[in-house]
Amino acid sequence: MTIQCPGCDARYRIDPSRSTKSVARVKCPQCATVFEVNLHDTQVKSPAAAPVPATPVPGKANSAAAAVLIVDDSKFFRELVADVLKPLQLQFLMAGDGNEALRIIRQKQPALVILDLNLPGMSGYELIRHVREEPSLRDLRLLAMSGVYRKETDAAEVQAAGADDFVSKSFKPEQLQARVKKLLAGQA
């Protein structure tokens, strides 16, 4: 179950089956707001103010939502990234491997692709290369992610391969949101 802090809109995943209680008190690690969650539905009870409104992506206020393809072999991680980016009011496409991602990219032409570097079949590096080789896709924004590669030299190598940006999978939600906003605004 995904819960959302009413104080700062941060989103977290919890497993209600691990508790014998019907209501859980949660303290947001980001803003320290304390709120209650009914573990049998998604209603949040809080003495705090109403949630902060969603932040639109620059340049997308009155147009259709930008499409973002999230590519990772872990369904959980794809959903986590989508949950973190939900306040940006984007349209999400999902792919579990590089071959499926390339097919979706060619068909749907998303504005941004967020991709894991360690994918089954076609790796993230290969996917980046294929996208950059196709003239119709060269301007597509690519944000590479990895839980294995974390050093500055790794980030530089990924960007040299053709990615617009790189972020470790141990990102903070606001960090990923800022990078996505920047890429969608064309400030890579």
Secondary structure, 3 states (H helix, E strand, C coil): CEEECCCCCCEEECCHHHCCCCEEEEECCCCCCEEEEECCCCCEECCCCCCCCCCCCCCCCCCCCCEEEEECCCHHHHHHHHHHHHHHCCEEEEECCHHHHHHHHHHHCCCEEEEECCCCCCCHHHHHHHHHHCHHHCCCEEEEEECCCCCHHHHHHHHHHCCCEEEECCCCHHHHHHHHHHHHCCCC
